[in-house]
């Protein structure tokens, strides 16, 4: 191939032994942790991965590569790529975070520990990179794609990093087990490019991904550029007829400007937390800012009053609306400056009472909303005033409980929805989808579809989420990237039950999932999660979104997760392929100090309590973990654990011997009893 020295390195998240979800067990137990590259007598290279991932901001890979000098050298690397296996062995799962191909990158992760240490978590490995190959495709055949990651200037700050995927027009399809397709990756003065074989045996035109200038891979290490073949998560591919051409590089007279993510986490910011639609003339204006200060409120030049904001807490003022649109000019003064926001609140005088409204599956939109003449659910949501209550009559509701920002209540004037006393309100193949604030959602049953809570200052109490097609209740999905204060915050999920949830891939349906953009102050209290195909509680964090804020979990229970039982046929049991932890508290290598108090985990398919790659200062107190299939407690050592977590009064119980031993790295005193 060349005189350059080829090396192999396994690095990055999920390349450790804890990553068993890439296999169907026990048939393929012998492949747990297998990540290797082998060179054949004919010079071909076979790369197989049973772990790792390609994520938005970081990777876990098997990588067979050469090291080049990006200032003096450039390259063209091509090979016939033959996919041997794509997807979780022994299943028909469609791959996610799974890929293979020809890659160039500007940094490697720390090599995986050898021999394996099950108490150590391999951490995310970030880089700028570009590759030609397959990413999260289909099991059988895939058109080649070009993938580029840009914006990585600091591996400890990946907020807003961008991963793009672009098809290669005219390329021949890669078929698992087929004859293979020639792929090419190279670099010239214009930038990085990819090419692929066409059905007639030619090659496509050079494809230059946007933002992949010739200096893309000179940001992290600067003097090193790594070029080679990779596989991640569930892929095995052979690279044949390899051609590596390295030539001197002459930089362009003017280097391209490097792309940087926009920093959304700017301060200050003023939010309207009350609704933008009112059925009452008297309106409580609730404002929320991330700096202490005064807000001067006016309408058409008329001074309406002042709201004082303290320590990131919301505050109120009451004003009288005029019919139609009320444009409220809010001048927000704080010690370092000021800003102005204008919020529009529309007042539509109510035809019927707004403080108490009855709704029914058989209700009529123009009905007054009394118990004898109920209205529809969407109409009740539109009408109910601040501080008002919607009572649901007995029945099965097929409309989503859809609550938008315009439907928000107010501080000290929360809107409530609940069943009439003695009635049962079931949302079948419907769900809760809420971006509203200041609601109390009580005693409702949701089945068939995932519910999403994306607003703030809400209470969800004594609700059931079961047999959904994904997670039971997801709290989060906040935007924009990195701006915790704008994400769902100060919600209380109390005495709720989530069970029997299963997605089509048997990989992602959790009971409760506070993840993907979670703001401050969220609490789960007295909740139970069981029999979900994935985890009981999942705190997943995407590094490119920024770290979630810490969540508090009190007096909660998680059991039998990762093991789904068909409610129609109890003999039909499915073991999930994505997890099965009771409380999965990570992470993606981002430190988040969640607080877990007096919780119980038992008989889960993986760990009872797991850090899941969270190096933050977790506080775990008074928890009990019993007979989980892997560790009862796994809070591992890693290079980023500073400050260390605090663990007090936790009890681990085994009723039979197990090969899985507890591991807690942190501030652990004699009040803990581990096995």
C-alpha positions as CSV (number, residue, x, y, z in Angstrom):
1,X,0.0,0.0,0.0
2,X,2.7,2.5,0.9
3,X,5.8,2.9,3.2
4,X,3.6,4.6,5.8
5,X,3.1,2.7,9.0
6,X,-0.4,1.5,9.5
7,X,-1.7,1.2,13.1
8,X,-5.0,0.2,14.7
9,X,-6.6,1.8,17.7
10,X,-9.9,1.2,19.5
11,X,-11.1,4.3,21.3
12,X,-14.2,6.2,22.4
13,X,-17.5,5.7,24.1
14,X,-19.2,2.3,24.2
15,X,-16.1,0.4,23.2
16,X,-15.9,-1.0,26.7
17,X,-17.2,-4.4,27.9
18,X,-20.4,-2.7,29.2
19,X,-21.6,-2.4,25.6
20,X,-23.5,-5.7,25.2
21,X,-26.5,-4.1,23.3
22,X,-24.7,-4.6,20.0
23,X,-25.3,-8.4,20.2
24,X,-28.2,-10.7,20.7
25,X,-27.3,-12.7,23.8
26,X,-26.4,-15.4,24.7
27,X,-25.8,-16.7,21.1
28,X,-23.1,-14.1,20.4
29,X,-21.7,-13.7,23.9
30,X,-18.3,-14.6,22.5
31,X,-18.3,-11.4,20.6
32,X,-18.9,-9.0,23.5
33,X,-16.3,-6.3,23.3
34,X,-14.8,-7.5,20.0
35,X,-13.3,-4.6,18.2
36,X,-10.4,-5.4,15.8
37,X,-8.8,-4.8,12.5
38,X,-7.0,-7.7,10.7
39,X,-4.7,-7.5,7.7
40,X,-5.1,-10.4,5.2
41,X,-2.3,-11.9,3.1
42,X,-3.6,-10.1,0.1
43,X,-3.2,-6.8,1.8
44,X,-7.0,-6.4,2.5
45,X,-8.1,-5.0,5.9
46,X,-11.1,-6.3,7.8
47,X,-12.5,-4.0,10.5
48,X,-15.1,-5.3,12.9
49,X,-16.8,-3.3,15.6
50,X,-19.0,-4.7,18.4
51,X,-19.3,-1.4,20.3
52,X,-18.6,2.3,19.9
53,X,-20.8,4.7,18.0
54,X,-20.9,7.6,15.5
55,X,-22.7,10.4,17.4
56,X,-23.4,14.0,16.6
57,X,-20.4,15.3,18.5
58,X,-18.1,12.3,19.2
59,X,-17.2,8.8,18.3
60,X,-16.3,5.3,19.5
61,X,-14.4,3.5,16.7
62,X,-12.2,0.7,15.5
63,X,-9.8,2.7,13.4
64,X,-7.0,1.4,11.1
65,X,-5.0,4.4,10.0
66,X,-1.8,6.2,9.0
67,X,-0.7,9.5,10.4
68,X,0.1,12.4,8.0
69,X,1.3,16.0,8.4
70,X,-1.5,18.2,7.2
71,X,0.8,21.2,6.6
72,X,3.2,19.3,4.3
73,X,1.2,16.4,3.0
74,X,-2.1,15.6,1.3
75,X,-3.6,12.3,0.2
76,X,-5.9,10.2,-1.9
77,X,-7.1,7.0,-0.2
78,X,-9.4,4.5,-2.1
79,X,-10.5,0.9,-1.6
80,X,-13.1,-1.5,-2.6
81,X,-15.4,-1.6,0.4
82,X,-17.2,-4.9,1.1
83,X,-19.8,-4.9,3.9
84,X,-19.8,-8.2,5.7
85,X,-22.2,-7.5,8.5
86,X,-24.3,-4.5,9.3
87,X,-26.6,-4.5,12.3
88,X,-26.9,-6.2,15.7
89,X,-25.9,-9.8,15.3
90,X,-28.8,-12.2,15.7
91,X,-31.5,-9.6,15.2
92,X,-33.2,-7.6,12.4
93,X,-32.5,-4.2,14.1
94,X,-31.9,-1.2,11.8
95,X,-28.6,0.2,12.8
96,X,-28.2,3.5,14.6
97,X,-24.9,5.2,15.5
98,X,-23.5,2.5,13.3
99,X,-21.2,3.0,10.3
100,X,-18.1,2.1,8.3
101,X,-16.0,3.6,5.6
102,X,-12.9,5.6,4.7
103,X,-12.3,8.4,7.2
104,X,-9.9,11.3,7.9
105,X,-9.9,13.1,11.3
106,X,-7.8,15.5,13.3
107,X,-7.6,13.7,16.7
108,X,-7.7,10.2,18.1
109,X,-9.2,9.2,21.4
110,X,-7.3,7.5,24.2
111,X,-6.8,3.9,23.3
112,X,-9.2,1.5,25.0
113,X,-7.8,-0.1,28.2
114,X,-6.2,-3.5,27.7
115,X,-6.9,-5.7,29.5
116,X,-10.5,-4.6,30.0
117,X,-11.5,-3.1,33.3
118,X,-15.3,-3.4,33.7
119,X,-15.2,-0.6,36.3
120,X,-13.8,1.9,33.8
121,X,-15.8,3.8,31.3
122,X,-14.3,4.6,27.9
123,X,-15.1,8.3,27.2
124,X,-16.3,10.1,24.1
125,X,-13.6,10.9,21.5
126,X,-14.4,14.1,19.6
127,X,-12.8,15.4,16.4
128,X,-13.5,17.2,13.2
129,X,-13.8,14.5,10.5
130,X,-15.0,13.5,7.1
131,X,-15.7,10.1,5.7
132,X,-17.1,8.2,2.7
133,X,-19.2,5.2,3.6
134,X,-22.4,4.3,5.4
135,X,-24.0,5.8,8.5
136,X,-27.1,4.6,10.3
137,X,-28.4,3.0,7.1
138,X,-30.3,-0.2,6.3
139,X,-29.2,-3.7,7.0
140,X,-29.1,-5.0,3.4
141,X,-28.2,-2.2,1.0
142,X,-27.1,1.5,1.2
143,X,-26.1,4.2,-1.2
144,X,-22.7,5.6,-0.1
145,X,-22.8,8.9,1.7
146,X,-20.4,11.7,2.6
147,X,-20.4,12.6,6.3
148,X,-18.7,15.7,7.8
149,X,-18.3,16.9,11.4
150,X,-17.2,20.5,11.9
151,X,-16.9,23.1,14.6
152,X,-14.8,21.1,17.1
153,X,-12.4,23.6,18.5
154,X,-12.3,22.3,22.1
155,X,-13.1,18.7,23.0
156,X,-14.6,19.8,26.3
157,X,-17.1,22.2,24.7
158,X,-19.0,20.6,21.8
159,X,-22.2,22.7,22.0
160,X,-23.5,23.3,18.5
161,X,-21.0,21.0,16.7
162,X,-22.5,20.0,13.4
163,X,-22.7,16.6,11.8
164,X,-23.9,16.5,8.2
165,X,-24.7,13.7,5.8
166,X,-24.9,14.0,2.1
167,X,-25.7,11.4,-0.6
168,X,-23.2,10.8,-3.4
169,X,-25.3,11.1,-6.7
170,X,-24.8,8.4,-9.2
171,X,-23.0,6.0,-6.8
172,X,-23.4,2.3,-6.9
173,X,-25.2,0.8,-3.9
174,X,-23.3,-1.0,-1.1
175,X,-24.9,-4.4,-0.5
176,X,-24.2,-6.4,2.7
177,X,-22.5,-9.6,1.5
178,X,-22.2,-8.2,-2.0
179,X,-19.2,-7.6,-4.3
180,X,-18.3,-4.2,-2.8
181,X,-18.0,-0.7,-4.1
182,X,-14.9,1.4,-4.6
183,X,-14.9,4.5,-2.4
184,X,-12.4,7.3,-2.4
185,X,-11.5,10.1,0.1
186,X,-9.0,12.8,-0.7
187,X,-7.9,16.4,-0.1
188,X,-6.8,19.2,-2.4
189,X,-6.5,23.0,-2.1
190,X,-10.3,23.3,-2.4
191,X,-10.9,21.0,0.5
192,X,-11.8,17.4,1.4
193,X,-13.7,15.4,-1.2
194,X,-15.3,12.0,-1.7
195,X,-15.9,9.8,-4.8
196,X,-17.7,6.5,-5.3
197,X,-17.9,3.8,-8.0
198,X,-20.8,4.1,-10.5
199,X,-22.9,1.2,-11.8
200,X,-20.9,1.2,-15.1
201,X,-17.6,0.9,-13.3
202,X,-16.6,4.6,-13.5
203,X,-16.3,7.0,-10.6
204,X,-18.5,9.9,-9.5
205,X,-17.4,13.5,-9.7
206,X,-15.6,14.9,-6.6
207,X,-18.1,15.8,-3.9
208,X,-16.9,18.6,-1.6
209,X,-19.0,18.8,1.6
210,X,-19.9,22.3,2.7
211,X,-17.5,23.6,5.4
212,X,-14.9,21.0,4.8
213,X,-12.1,23.2,3.6
214,X,-8.5,22.0,3.3
215,X,-7.7,23.2,6.9
216,X,-10.7,21.4,8.5
217,X,-8.4,18.9,10.1
218,X,-5.8,21.3,11.5
219,X,-7.7,22.4,14.5
220,X,-7.2,20.0,17.4
221,X,-3.7,18.5,17.1
222,X,-2.7,20.8,14.4
223,X,0.3,18.9,13.1
224,X,-1.4,15.5,12.7
225,X,-4.1,14.2,10.3
226,X,-5.2,10.6,10.6
227,X,-6.5,8.8,7.5
228,X,-7.8,5.2,7.3
229,X,-10.6,2.7,7.6
230,X,-13.2,2.5,10.4
231,X,-16.2,0.6,11.8
232,X,-18.5,1.5,14.6
233,X,-21.1,-0.2,16.8
234,X,-22.4,-3.0,14.7
235,X,-20.4,-3.1,11.5
236,X,-17.9,-5.4,9.8
237,X,-16.4,-4.5,6.5
238,X,-13.5,-5.6,4.4
239,X,-11.3,-3.0,2.4
240,X,-9.7,-4.5,-0.7
241,X,-7.4,-3.2,-3.4
242,X,-6.2,-0.4,-1.2
243,X,-4.5,2.6,-2.9
244,X,-2.9,5.3,-0.7
245,X,-1.3,8.2,-2.6
246,X,0.5,10.8,-0.5
247,X,1.8,14.0,-2.2
248,X,3.2,17.3,-1.1
249,X,0.6,19.9,-0.1
250,X,0.8,23.5,-1.2
251,X,-1.7,25.5,0.9
252,X,-3.9,28.1,-0.9
253,X,-2.9,31.7,-0.7
254,X,-5.9,32.4,1.5
255,X,-7.0,29.7,3.9
256,X,-10.8,29.1,4.2
257,X,-12.4,30.5,7.3
258,X,-13.2,27.8,9.8
259,X,-16.8,27.4,10.8
260,X,-17.7,27.9,14.4
261,X,-21.0,27.1,16.1
262,X,-23.2,30.0,17.1
263,X,-23.2,30.5,20.9
264,X,-26.9,30.5,21.9
265,X,-26.1,30.6,25.6
266,X,-26.2,34.4,25.7
267,X,-27.3,36.4,28.6
268,X,-29.5,38.0,29.5
269,X,-32.9,36.7,28.2
270,X,-36.5,37.5,29.1
271,X,-39.3,35.0,28.7
272,X,-43.0,35.3,28.7
273,X,-44.2,32.3,30.8
274,X,-47.9,33.1,30.8
275,X,-50.1,32.4,27.7
276,X,-50.5,34.5,24.6
277,X,-54.2,33.9,24.5
278,X,-56.7,34.9,27.2
279,X,-60.4,34.4,27.7
280,X,-60.5,36.8,30.6
281,X,-60.1,40.6,30.7
282,X,-58.0,40.4,33.9
283,X,-54.7,38.9,32.9
284,X,-51.7,37.8,35.0
285,X,-48.5,38.5,33.2
286,X,-45.7,36.2,34.2
287,X,-42.2,37.0,33.2
288,X,-39.0,35.1,33.8
289,X,-35.4,36.3,33.3
290,X,-32.0,35.0,33.8
291,X,-30.7,38.1,35.6
292,X,-32.1,40.0,38.6
293,X,-33.6,43.3,37.4
294,X,-36.7,45.3,36.7
295,X,-39.0,45.0,33.8
296,X,-41.0,48.1,32.8
297,X,-44.3,47.1,31.0
298,X,-46.2,49.4,28.7
299,X,-48.9,49.1,26.0
300,X,-49.1,51.7,23.2
301,X,-47.1,54.2,25.3
302,X,-49.2,53.6,28.4
303,X,-47.2,52.6,31.5
304,X,-48.8,49.4,33.0
305,X,-46.4,48.7,35.8
306,X,-43.2,47.1,36.9
307,X,-42.1,43.5,37.5
308,X,-39.1,42.8,39.7
309,X,-37.2,39.7,38.8
310,X,-34.9,38.1,41.4
311,X,-32.5,35.2,41.1
312,X,-33.9,33.6,38.0
313,X,-37.4,33.1,39.5
314,X,-40.6,34.2,37.7
315,X,-42.7,37.1,38.8
316,X,-46.2,38.5,38.1
317,X,-48.2,41.6,37.5
318,X,-51.9,41.8,36.9
319,X,-53.2,44.0,34.1
320,X,-56.5,44.7,32.2
321,X,-56.5,43.6,28.6
322,X,-58.3,45.3,25.7
323,X,-60.2,43.2,23.2
324,X,-58.0,41.9,20.4
325,X,-54.2,42.2,20.4
326,X,-52.3,43.6,23.3
327,X,-48.7,44.5,22.4
328,X,-46.8,44.5,25.7
329,X,-43.5,46.3,25.5
330,X,-41.2,45.0,28.2
331,X,-38.0,46.9,28.9
332,X,-35.7,44.7,31.0
333,X,-33.1,46.6,33.0
334,X,-30.3,44.8,34.9
335,X,-27.0,45.9,36.4
336,X,-25.0,45.3,33.2
337,X,-27.4,46.7,30.6
338,X,-30.9,46.3,29.3
339,X,-33.0,44.8,26.5
340,X,-36.5,45.2,25.1
341,X,-38.9,42.4,24.2
342,X,-42.5,42.8,22.9
343,X,-45.0,40.1,23.6
344,X,-48.5,40.0,22.1
345,X,-51.4,38.7,24.1
346,X,-54.8,38.3,22.3
347,X,-57.9,38.7,24.4
348,X,-61.1,37.1,23.1
349,X,-64.1,37.7,25.4
350,X,-65.5,34.4,26.6
351,X,-69.0,33.4,25.5
352,X,-69.2,30.7,28.3
353,X,-67.7,30.4,31.8
354,X,-63.9,29.9,31.8
355,X,-63.2,28.9,35.4
356,X,-64.7,25.4,35.2
357,X,-65.2,23.6,31.8
358,X,-66.4,20.0,31.2
359,X,-65.1,18.1,28.2
360,X,-66.1,14.7,26.8
361,X,-65.1,12.5,23.8
362,X,-68.6,13.1,22.6
363,X,-68.6,16.8,23.3
364,X,-69.6,19.5,20.8
365,X,-67.3,22.4,20.0
366,X,-70.0,25.0,20.4
367,X,-71.4,23.5,23.6
368,X,-71.3,25.7,26.8
369,X,-69.0,23.2,28.6
370,X,-71.3,22.3,31.4
371,X,-71.5,18.7,32.8
372,X,-74.8,18.3,30.9
373,X,-73.5,19.9,27.7
374,X,-69.7,19.2,27.6
375,X,-67.5,20.6,24.9
376,X,-64.5,19.0,23.1
377,X,-61.1,18.7,24.6
378,X,-59.4,21.1,22.1
379,X,-62.1,23.6,22.7
380,X,-61.8,23.3,26.5
381,X,-58.1,23.9,26.2
382,X,-58.7,27.0,24.1
383,X,-61.3,28.5,26.4
384,X,-60.0,27.8,30.0
385,X,-58.9,30.9,31.8
386,X,-55.9,31.4,34.0
387,X,-56.5,29.5,37.3
388,X,-59.3,27.5,35.6
389,X,-60.0,23.8,35.6
390,X,-61.0,21.3,32.8
391,X,-62.9,18.3,34.1
392,X,-62.9,15.3,31.7
393,X,-65.9,13.0,31.7
394,X,-65.6,9.3,31.5
395,X,-64.4,7.9,28.2
396,X,-61.6,7.3,25.7
397,X,-60.1,10.3,24.1
398,X,-58.5,10.1,20.7
399,X,-57.4,13.8,20.5
400,X,-53.9,14.6,21.8
401,X,-53.8,16.7,24.9
402,X,-52.0,19.4,22.9
403,X,-50.9,22.4,25.1
404,X,-49.0,25.2,23.4
405,X,-47.3,28.3,24.8
406,X,-50.4,30.3,24.0
407,X,-52.4,28.0,26.4
408,X,-50.1,28.6,29.4
409,X,-51.4,29.5,32.9
410,X,-49.5,31.9,35.1
411,X,-47.6,31.9,38.4
412,X,-50.2,31.6,41.2
413,X,-52.9,31.0,38.5
414,X,-52.2,27.4,37.3
415,X,-54.5,25.7,34.8
416,X,-55.7,22.3,35.8
417,X,-56.9,19.3,33.8
418,X,-58.2,16.1,35.5
419,X,-61.0,13.6,35.3
420,X,-64.3,14.4,37.0
421,X,-64.3,12.6,40.4
422,X,-65.0,8.9,39.9
423,X,-64.4,9.1,36.1
424,X,-61.6,7.5,34.1
425,X,-60.2,9.5,31.2
426,X,-58.0,7.4,28.8
427,X,-56.0,8.8,25.9
428,X,-55.8,5.9,23.5
429,X,-53.3,6.2,20.6
430,X,-53.0,9.8,21.7
431,X,-50.6,11.5,24.1
432,X,-49.6,14.6,26.0
433,X,-47.7,17.1,23.9
434,X,-47.0,20.2,25.9
435,X,-44.8,23.3,25.4
436,X,-47.1,25.2,27.9
437,X,-46.2,26.5,31.3
438,X,-48.1,26.4,34.6
439,X,-50.4,23.4,34.2
440,X,-51.4,20.8,36.7
441,X,-52.1,17.5,34.8
442,X,-53.7,15.1,37.1
443,X,-55.0,11.5,37.0
444,X,-54.9,10.9,33.2
445,X,-54.0,7.6,31.4
446,X,-52.0,7.7,28.2
447,X,-51.4,4.7,26.0
448,X,-50.1,4.0,22.5
449,X,-48.0,7.1,21.9
450,X,-45.1,8.8,23.6
451,X,-45.9,11.9,25.7
452,X,-43.6,14.9,25.6
453,X,-43.4,17.5,28.3
454,X,-41.4,20.5,26.9
455,X,-42.8,23.4,29.0
456,X,-41.9,24.7,32.4
457,X,-43.4,25.1,35.9
458,X,-45.8,22.2,35.4
459,X,-47.0,19.4,37.7
460,X,-47.8,16.0,36.2
461,X,-49.4,13.9,39.0
462,X,-50.9,10.4,39.3
463,X,-50.8,9.8,35.5
464,X,-50.1,6.5,33.7
465,X,-48.1,6.1,30.6
466,X,-48.2,2.5,29.3
467,X,-47.7,0.4,26.2
468,X,-46.6,3.4,24.2
469,X,-44.7,3.0,20.8
470,X,-41.7,4.8,22.4
471,X,-40.9,6.2,25.8
472,X,-43.8,6.7,28.2
473,X,-43.0,10.3,29.2
474,X,-40.1,12.3,27.8
475,X,-39.2,15.5,29.6
476,X,-36.8,17.7,27.7
477,X,-36.0,18.3,24.0
478,X,-35.1,21.8,24.9
479,X,-33.7,24.3,22.3
480,X,-31.5,26.1,21.4
481,X,-28.3,24.3,22.0
482,X,-26.4,25.0,25.2
483,X,-29.1,27.3,26.7
484,X,-30.2,25.5,29.8
485,X,-32.3,28.4,31.1
486,X,-34.5,28.2,28.0
487,X,-35.1,24.4,28.4
488,X,-38.0,22.8,30.3
489,X,-37.4,23.7,33.9
490,X,-39.0,23.4,37.3
491,X,-41.4,20.6,36.4
492,X,-42.6,18.1,39.0
493,X,-43.5,14.6,37.9
494,X,-45.2,13.1,40.9
495,X,-46.6,9.6,41.7
496,X,-46.8,8.6,38.1
497,X,-46.5,5.1,36.5
498,X,-44.9,4.2,33.2
499,X,-44.8,0.6,32.0
500,X,-44.9,-1.8,29.1
501,X,-43.5,0.7,26.6
502,X,-41.9,-0.8,23.4
503,X,-40.6,0.7,20.2
504,X,-40.4,-1.2,16.9
505,X,-36.6,-1.7,17.2
506,X,-36.8,-2.8,20.9
507,X,-34.1,-0.3,21.7
508,X,-35.4,3.1,22.8
509,X,-38.6,2.9,24.8
510,X,-38.0,4.0,28.4
511,X,-40.4,4.6,31.2
512,X,-39.4,8.1,32.0
513,X,-36.7,10.0,30.0
514,X,-35.5,13.4,31.2
515,X,-33.0,14.0,28.4
516,X,-31.9,15.9,25.3
517,X,-32.1,19.4,26.7
518,X,-33.3,19.5,30.4
519,X,-33.3,22.8,32.3
520,X,-32.9,23.4,36.0
521,X,-35.2,22.4,38.9
522,X,-36.9,19.3,37.5
523,X,-38.0,16.7,40.0
524,X,-39.3,13.1,39.8
525,X,-41.0,12.0,43.0
526,X,-42.8,8.8,43.9
527,X,-42.7,7.5,40.3
528,X,-42.6,3.8,39.2
529,X,-41.2,2.5,36.0
530,X,-41.3,-1.2,35.0
531,X,-41.4,-3.7,32.1
532,X,-40.2,-1.2,29.5
533,X,-38.1,-2.6,26.7
534,X,-35.3,-0.1,27.4
535,X,-34.5,1.7,30.7
536,X,-36.6,2.7,33.6
537,X,-35.3,6.2,33.9
538,X,-32.9,7.5,31.1
539,X,-31.0,10.8,31.5
540,X,-29.3,10.7,28.1
541,X,-27.4,13.8,27.0
542,X,-26.2,14.8,23.5
543,X,-22.9,16.6,23.7
544,X,-23.7,18.9,20.8
545,X,-26.8,20.2,22.7
546,X,-24.8,20.9,25.9
547,X,-25.2,19.4,29.3
548,X,-28.6,18.9,30.9
549,X,-29.2,20.6,34.2
550,X,-29.2,18.2,37.3
551,X,-32.5,16.4,37.9
552,X,-33.6,15.3,41.4
553,X,-35.2,11.8,41.7
554,X,-36.8,10.9,45.0
555,X,-38.6,7.8,46.3
556,X,-38.9,6.2,42.8
557,X,-38.8,2.6,41.8
558,X,-37.5,0.9,38.6
559,X,-37.9,-2.9,38.0
560,X,-38.0,-5.5,35.2
561,X,-36.8,-2.9,32.6
562,X,-35.2,-4.3,29.5
563,X,-37.7,-7.2,29.6
564,X,-41.0,-6.6,27.8
565,X,-43.9,-8.9,28.2
566,X,-46.7,-8.9,25.7
567,X,-50.0,-7.9,27.5
568,X,-52.0,-10.1,25.2
569,X,-49.7,-13.1,25.5
570,X,-47.6,-13.4,28.7
571,X,-45.5,-16.1,27.1
572,X,-44.2,-13.6,24.4
573,X,-41.2,-12.0,26.1
574,X,-38.8,-9.6,24.4
575,X,-35.4,-8.6,25.8
576,X,-34.5,-5.1,24.7
577,X,-31.4,-4.5,22.7
578,X,-30.6,-1.0,23.9
579,X,-30.3,-1.2,27.7
580,X,-32.4,-2.3,30.6
581,X,-31.0,-0.2,33.4
582,X,-33.2,0.9,36.3
583,X,-31.7,4.4,36.6
584,X,-29.4,5.3,33.8
585,X,-27.9,8.7,34.9
586,X,-25.7,9.7,32.0
587,X,-24.0,11.5,30.4
588,X,-22.0,11.1,27.1
589,X,-19.0,12.2,29.1
590,X,-20.6,15.5,30.1
591,X,-20.6,16.1,33.9
592,X,-24.1,16.5,35.3
593,X,-24.6,16.2,39.1
594,X,-28.0,14.5,39.3
595,X,-29.4,13.8,42.8
596,X,-31.0,10.4,43.5
597,X,-32.6,9.8,47.0
598,X,-34.3,6.8,48.5
599,X,-34.9,5.0,45.2
600,X,-35.2,1.3,44.6
601,X,-34.1,-0.8,41.5
602,X,-34.5,-4.5,41.2
603,X,-34.6,-7.3,38.5
604,X,-33.5,-5.0,35.7
605,X,-31.8,-6.5,32.6
606,X,-28.6,-4.4,33.1
607,X,-27.6,-2.3,36.1
608,X,-29.8,-1.0,38.8
609,X,-28.1,2.3,39.0
610,X,-25.6,3.3,36.3
611,X,-23.6,6.5,35.5
612,X,-23.8,5.7,31.8
613,X,-20.7,7.8,31.0
614,X,-21.6,10.7,33.3
615,X,-18.4,11.9,35.1
616,X,-20.3,14.5,37.1
617,X,-20.6,14.8,40.9
618,X,-23.6,12.5,41.3
619,X,-25.3,12.5,44.8
620,X,-26.8,9.0,45.4
621,X,-28.3,8.6,48.9
622,X,-30.3,5.9,50.6
623,X,-30.9,3.8,47.5
624,X,-31.5,0.0,47.4
625,X,-30.6,-2.2,44.5
626,X,-31.5,-5.9,44.4
627,X,-30.7,-8.7,42.0
628,X,-30.2,-6.8,38.8
629,X,-28.7,-8.9,36.0
630,X,-25.5,-6.8,35.9
631,X,-24.2,-4.5,38.6
632,X,-26.5,-3.3,41.2
633,X,-24.4,-0.1,41.4
634,X,-22.0,1.0,38.6
635,X,-20.4,4.4,39.1
636,X,-17.1,4.1,37.3
637,X,-13.7,5.7,37.5
638,X,-12.7,7.9,34.5
639,X,-10.2,10.6,33.8
640,X,-12.9,13.4,34.1
641,X,-14.3,12.5,37.5
642,X,-13.6,15.8,39.3
643,X,-15.3,16.7,41.6
644,X,-16.2,13.2,42.7
645,X,-19.7,12.0,43.4
646,X,-21.0,11.5,46.9
647,X,-22.6,8.2,47.9
648,X,-24.2,7.6,51.3
649,X,-26.4,4.8,52.8
650,X,-26.8,2.8,49.6
651,X,-27.5,-0.9,49.9
652,X,-26.8,-3.7,47.4
653,X,-28.5,-7.1,47.8
654,X,-27.9,-10.4,46.0
655,X,-30.0,-13.4,46.8
656,X,-27.8,-15.6,44.6
657,X,-24.1,-15.5,43.5
658,X,-23.3,-13.2,40.5
659,X,-20.2,-12.5,38.4
660,X,-21.2,-8.8,38.4
661,X,-19.6,-6.8,41.2
662,X,-20.6,-3.3,42.3
663,X,-18.2,-0.5,41.5
664,X,-18.4,3.0,42.9
665,X,-15.6,5.5,42.3
666,X,-16.1,8.6,44.4
667,X,-16.7,9.8,48.0
668,X,-17.9,6.5,49.4
669,X,-18.1,6.0,53.2
670,X,-18.9,3.1,55.5
671,X,-22.7,3.7,55.3
672,X,-22.8,2.0,51.9
673,X,-23.1,-1.8,51.7
674,X,-22.0,-3.1,48.3
675,X,-21.5,-6.6,46.9
